[in-house]
Amino acid sequence: MRTLQLGMCILLFASICFSAPVTLTGTLSGPAEFPPNSSPGTGFTTVTYDAATHFMSVAVTFQGLIAGVTAAHIHCCVSRFAATPTAGVATIVPTFPGFPSGVTSGTYSNPFNMSLAASYNPSFITNNGGTAASAEAAFSAALLAGNTYLNIHTSAYPGGEIRSFLDPVPEPGTALLAITGLAGLCGLRRNRRGQP
């Protein structure tokens, strides 16, 4: 009976954690590109993905680029520790809709419905199961694993002037929930041991 209760608690906890939106952040720079470059440009991005609603929001600020922006998007799926840490474009091509073009600094914020094929590069869908659902599964798994990066391309650096891998941010509420749940289970076990 105790094992069943413990198992149900773990499943409940896992479902709560999985359904919570995930926030990822990254600091964009030229040295973070592959190969690294000496661009003085910098930027910061926050990406939030909600598996329950299928929505992803992308917010970017950038400044100091050498040349005007030609494109910006998220690439998937590769580890930053790979010998060649580059991957194909996963999101809309040639660039995020409405991303500032031809400028050296700016801001951007936009939501995307990741259950729609229109949110992806068609070749990403083809290479990941052929449907928007299979593309979303591959993309979300890579996001959570830290195997995606956002970069900004310019006319001076067509392959990308600044980029950053997207790192999941630990959520304090989820950590607190886990600690509280474990403490409750330990207390339950102690109380049962004291009973005849």
PyMOL commands that set and color helices and strands:
alter all, ss='L'
color gray80, all
select helices_A, chain A and resi 2-19+117-119+122-127+132-145+172-194
alter helices_A, ss='H'
color red, helices_A
select strands_A, chain A and resi 22-29+42-50+55-63+69-76+106-113+148-154+162-165+167-168
alter strands_A, ss='S'
color yellow, strands_A
deselect
rebuild
show_as cartoon
